[in-house]
Amino acid sequence: MISRHTIATVLTTTAIAYSISTPAQAASLASIAQIGAREPVTDDRDRGLADRIKAVLDADSDLQGSALAIEARGGHVTLSGVVLDAHQLSRALQATLAVPGVRDVDTALEIAGR
């Protein structure tokens, strides 16, 4: 589903392009805006993988008190959010890597209070 922000970005860029350029130049700028504004596509496998990771992390008692978000694309996983300490950060990475289908993990996790 395309977000309102994406639609607004394309419409605004197109309007500006037509107001400051020739029609041919404006059409070119508008098509570039549409390509750049496409939202990432997440398929059912990616959603399923993210759901499995979430279930594993939610069930891990060592991760209580953390606030984690999971994004998966083609086996590449990004964890973001806040953990309480370095042990929780390490545990979140280990638990995620143990889930079948995970190829690698990037972390954007922050330790609370730092």
Secondary structure, DSSP 8 states (H G I E B T S, - for coil): ---HHHHHHHHHHHHHHHHHS-HHHHHHHHHHHHHHT------HHHHHHHHHHHHHHHH-GGGTT-EEEEEEETTEEEEEEEESSHHHHHHHHHHHHTSTT--EEEEEEEETT-
